[in-house]
Structures are given as C-alpha cells and as structure tokens.
Amino acid sequence: MKKTFPSLLFLICLFTISSFAQKEEKEMEQSLKIYTSFQYLPSGNLPQYYFELPNFSYNSTALGFYRENKSKNRFIEYSLSFSKRSDEGNRMTSTVDTSTISNPPLMFITNTYFGKSNELNIGLRYEKGRWIEKFSTEKIKIGFSTSLQAFAHFSDIETVESGFFPSNREQYYFTLGFVPRIRYDLNSKFYFSLNFPFDILGFGIDLETIENPALTSNQQEQGGFNFDIGGEALIRFGIGYKF
C-alpha cells in the first residue's frame, strides 16, 4: 500500500497536468508572422531626411510572435522590425526668413539640393488587443490593439553642393499607438493579416550633426528631447503560421 500510494499520486498529477495542457492547447493559439509595412507620407509633409518619395513608401520588414486566448478573443504580439536603404535625389531644407523675425508671422525659405542618403531603422513593438466578436466570423476576424514601440533611426546625408553640408542624424524614440486590424484564415495553419498602426504620441531624443566647418563642435550638434502628438501611419500586412 505504501508503494502503491506514491505511484497512484504520481499518475493523478500526470493526468491533471495533461488535462490542463490539452485545455490550454485548445484555448491558446500561437503563431509566427512575417510583416511588410508601408508608410503613408502626405504630400508636403515628408521628414527632412527623406528624398522625393511617393505617398506610400516601403517602411520595414518585421518578424512577429503572436499568442491568442481563443476563449476570450484576446491576444498579445511581439514584433521586431528592420530596414536599411540608400537613395539619392533632391532633398528639401527650410530656413527662417530673417526679415520676418521682427515682424511675425515667421516665413520660411525652402531650398533644394542634391545628395545621397543612407538610413537604418530598428524597432521593437509590443501589442495587446482583442477581436470584436460581433463583427467577426469563423474565417474573418476584426479587432484592435494598443501598442508600445521602441525604435532607433540612424541616417546620414552626403552632398558636395556649395552652401550645403553633410549631416548625420540619430533618433531614439518610444511611441504609444492604436492598431485596427483584420485577419483572414486561409486554412488551419496559415492566415493573412492586415493592420493599420498609427502613433498617438511619442517621446525621445533627436540629435543631428551638421558638418559645417564654420561652426564650432557644439554649434554643429543640434536637437534634444522631443515630445510629439501624432506621428507616422503605416499599412502593414503579412502572413502568419500557426503551430
């Protein structure tokens, strides 16, 4: 009896763990995603480190891990994004018209010059959200999530035109966002995901160095802490694999 009881207790524990595991397997869904995202850049509102781009331009590629509680229609997602590109073309820069300083409103003078840009972006995004059962079906799900993103941006501008100087820029930012999303199940393993992340607010450090030999080292370095309301809007789509 003394030997039988521990064996019986072990079998009961094993059965209980197995039952919980099977229940969790039915309730939890895990998958890997690969995303491609495009950035919406309204005409006339291009960031200074971009060249002449179409309104929709490639932003980044991302790899994500997704975990969903199917009984509660809630999910979390982690994604790591990366992009690197070089391009050349006309770049716009704006300076204050000094004649309007004493007579506001301030006016700006826009100059265009030719240069080459190198850019590197790295980002990590965490999302927590839910599917709206009322608007979802067996194959199509509609929902939303909130997101927290940390990203770093590095870029440099090379130019040989008179009156303009090479520059480099570093940005380290955190952003809070909202992400409407749609998912379509292709079969039992694969699904298509479409979502629209947009920033609500962001804060971080934006530093730029302009290599103007007429300025001191301190004068060449510009920027500091920034706080922004609103920001980039993305169109992000990808394929997920459930395992």
Disulfide bonds with the S-S distance in Angstrom:
none
